[in-house]
Amino acid sequence: MKSGCAVLKIATLIAAVAWSGVASLRAEATSTTRSGEVLLQNQFVTVEYHLRTGRRNVVWRDGHKLLGLESAVQRADGRSLSTSPL
């Protein structure tokens, strides 16, 4: 399934960005797929990617949160690509 693979790649990229702040520290990362969401986590941060809505939540262990994140880009030819339905 191409769309599922693309979603997983997006979620992995988001997790990599979220973890970049703790890149110098060693941590084991885990990922799971629950009904309708992909969960990526380590001892510092959890990223929840909701497959149906395209939104994601990033929650750090110290209590900081980014909830309901969406992203989009407009290409030079005018077409748009979004992680959630427009």
C-alpha positions as CSV (number, residue, x, y, z in Angstrom):
1,M,0.0,0.0,0.0
2,K,1.7,3.2,-1.2
3,S,-0.2,5.7,1.0
4,G,0.6,3.7,4.2
5,C,4.3,3.6,3.3
6,A,4.2,7.4,2.6
7,V,2.5,8.0,6.0
8,L,5.1,6.0,7.8
9,K,7.9,7.9,6.1
10,I,6.3,11.2,7.1
11,A,5.9,10.0,10.7
12,T,9.5,8.8,10.8
13,L,10.7,12.2,9.5
14,I,8.7,14.0,12.1
15,A,10.2,11.8,14.8
16,A,13.7,12.5,13.5
17,V,13.1,16.2,13.7
18,A,11.6,15.9,17.2
19,W,14.6,13.9,18.4
20,S,17.2,16.1,16.8
21,G,17.3,18.1,20.1
22,V,18.5,15.1,22.0
23,A,20.6,13.6,19.2
24,S,23.8,13.6,21.4
25,L,22.1,11.4,24.0
26,R,21.7,7.7,23.6
27,A,18.1,6.4,23.6
28,E,16.2,3.4,22.4
29,A,13.4,4.3,20.0
30,T,10.3,2.2,19.5
31,S,7.5,2.5,17.1
32,T,4.0,0.8,17.0
33,T,1.0,1.0,14.8
34,R,-2.3,1.1,16.7
35,S,-5.7,1.3,15.2
36,G,-5.6,4.5,13.1
37,E,-2.3,5.9,14.5
38,V,1.4,5.5,14.4
39,L,3.2,5.9,17.7
40,L,7.0,6.7,17.8
41,Q,8.6,7.1,21.1
42,N,11.8,7.1,23.1
43,Q,12.6,8.1,26.7
44,F,12.4,11.8,25.8
45,V,9.6,12.3,23.4
46,T,6.5,10.6,21.9
47,V,5.1,11.4,18.4
48,E,1.6,10.3,17.6
49,Y,0.6,10.4,13.9
50,H,-3.1,10.0,13.3
51,L,-3.5,8.3,9.9
52,R,-7.1,9.4,9.3
53,T,-6.6,13.1,9.9
54,G,-2.9,13.5,9.1
55,R,-2.4,15.4,12.3
56,R,0.3,14.7,14.8
57,N,1.0,15.3,18.4
58,V,4.5,15.7,19.9
59,V,4.8,15.3,23.7
60,W,8.0,15.6,25.6
61,R,8.5,13.9,28.9
62,D,9.0,17.2,30.7
63,G,5.4,18.2,29.8
64,H,5.9,20.3,26.7
65,K,3.5,19.6,23.9
66,L,2.7,20.4,20.3
67,L,-0.8,19.2,19.6
68,G,-2.7,18.9,16.3
69,L,0.2,19.7,14.0
70,E,-0.5,19.8,10.3
71,S,1.8,20.6,7.4
72,A,1.5,21.6,3.8
73,V,3.5,22.9,0.9
74,Q,2.7,24.7,-2.3
75,R,4.8,23.6,-5.2
76,A,6.1,25.9,-7.9
77,D,3.5,24.7,-10.3
78,G,0.7,25.7,-7.9
79,R,-0.3,22.3,-6.7
80,S,-0.4,21.7,-2.9
81,L,0.5,18.7,-0.8
82,S,-0.9,18.5,2.8
83,T,-0.7,15.9,5.6
84,S,-4.4,16.4,6.3
85,P,-7.5,16.8,4.2
86,L,-8.0,20.3,2.9
